[in-house]
Amino acid sequence: MMKLKRETPLTYSSLFALTVIAIHTVALYHLHSFYFINSIQEQVRSGDASATELFELGVVMLRGKFYPAATEFLGQAIEKWDGDDQDLSQVYNALGVSYTLGGKLEKAISQFESAVKLEPGYVTAWNNLGDAYEKKKDYKSALKAFEEVLLFDPNNKVARPRRDALKDRIQMYRGVSIKSKDK
């Protein structure tokens, strides 16, 4: 193996300069994001925002963990959508993620099902659907979703171990009666 020689040693001043450049780059990125969000929000307030812009704003809110706002913007994007079904399936998937993170699993499942109905090969939405079913403790439905992923992507690193664990869990509970709390 060839070793690389450093021609110029790093000094405190060069490290300081690199740090300043990194901080400046991050600050510019956040400033750009701030202006981007503000311009889209202004379009939303005026009623001029396109479905794509609503989707982008919803995703930004989702990343910022503002789930109610993300849900609102993504829902508006679906209502206004006039693009192709493949892109719309991504909006449904994002809305499902927002509902999942907000603890609304039934609504999340409905959105993920809409996504895979529009785009049957949408592996990410199938994984998200399996995850939502698993969180809901509907293990058989979760297993079916993860198996669907593996039809499209046999080596999927998310679905394969989860499918295997669910198979084991379901097998373990076969024949075991569960007492109802209604008695």
N, C-alpha and C positions, 0 to 999 in steps of 0.2 A: 504494500500500500504506500502510495506517495504522500509525503507530508507537505502541506502547504506552509510556506513561510509568510509571516506577516511583515510586509515591508515597512509599515509605519506603526509604531507602537501606539496603543490607545492611551491618551493622556486624559486627565480630568477635564480639561477644556474641550477635547473632542467628544468625550462622553456627555458633557453638558450640552454641547451643540446638538448631538444626536437626540438627546432627551427633549430639548426645546423643539426640534423639528417634529418629533413624534407627538408631543403635546399640541403643537400647532395643527398638525394633520387631523388629530382627533377633534379638536375644537372646530375646524372648518367643516368636518363631516357633520358634527352636531348642529352647527349653524345652518348648513345646507338643509338638513332634515327639518329643522325648525321652520325655515322659510317654506319648504315644500309642504309641510303639514298646514301651516297657516294659509297658504294659497288655496289648498284643497278645502280647508274648513270654510274659507270665504265663499268658495263656489257652492259648497253644501248649503250654507246660510242663504245664498241667493237663489238656490234651486237649480243652478246650472251645472252641478257636478254630474259627470258621466258615470255609468255603472263601473267602468274600470277605475276611475278615481275613487269612488266609494269603496271598491274592493281594496285598493292600495291603502286608503286611510284605515279601513278595518283591520288590515294586516299590521299596520303600524301600531294601532291601539292594542291588538292582540299581543304583539311583542312587548309592549309597554305594560302588559298585564291589566289593562283597562277593559275587562271583559264585557261589562254592559255596553260601553261605547262601541267596542268591536262588534258585538252582536247586532247592535242597531245599524251600523254602517254596512255590515255584510248582508243583513236582511234587506236593506234598501238597494244594495247592488243586485241582489237576486231579482227584486221586483222590477228594476229598470233594465235588466240584462237583455241585450239584443245581439250578443256575439254568438260564437259557436258553443256547442254542448261540452266540448272538452274543457274549454276555459270555465264554463259555468260549473262543471263538476269540481273544479278547484275552489270556487267560491263556496259551494256547499260543504266541501271538506273543511275549509277554514272556519266556517260557521259552526260546524260540528266540533272542531277543536275548541272554539270559544265556549260553547255550551258545556263541553266536558270539563274544561278548566274552571268553569263557573259552577260545577256540580249539578248540572241539569242533564242527566244521562239519557232520559227518554227523548228529549229534544235533540241531543247529540246523535243518537242512534238514527233518528229520522233523517237528519242531514247527511250522515255518512251513507245511508241507504240510497238517498237521492243521488249522491255523487257516483256510487257504483252502478246505479241504474243507467245513468247517462254515459258513463265511461266504465264498462265492465272490467277492463284491464288496469284500472287505477289502483295499483298495489298499495300506495300510501293510505288511501281511503279504506281499503279492506283491512289493513293493519289497525287503523284507528277504530274501525267498526269492531274488530275483535277485542281491542283494548276496552272500549266502552261496554261491550257485553260482559267482559270479564269483571270490570269494576262493578257492574250491576249483579254479579254472581250468576249470570246466565251462561254457564260454562259450555253447554252444548252449542249455543249460538256462537259463542266466541270461537269454539273449535272449528265450526263450519267456516267462519270468516277467515281464520288463519289457514285452513286447508285451501280456501279459494286463492289466497295469496300464493301458496305454493304451486298451484296450477299454472300461474303466470310466471312465477319466479321461484323455481325449485330450490334454490340455494339462499333464499331470503334469510338474512341473519336475525331479523326480528321475529318472523313468523315461525320458523322451524323450532327453536327451543320452547316457545310459548305453546305451540301446537303439541309438542311432546309432553310438556308438563300438564297441559289440560287433559290429554289422553290418559295420563297416569291418574290424575285427580278423578276423572269421570269413572275410570275402571275401579278405583278404590271404593267409590261410593255405590257401585252397582249392587243391588240387592239389599242395601241398607235403607230401612224406612226412616223417614224424618218425621218427628212428632210435630203436629201442628199446634200453634199457640192458641188457636180458636177453641180448643176443648175446655 
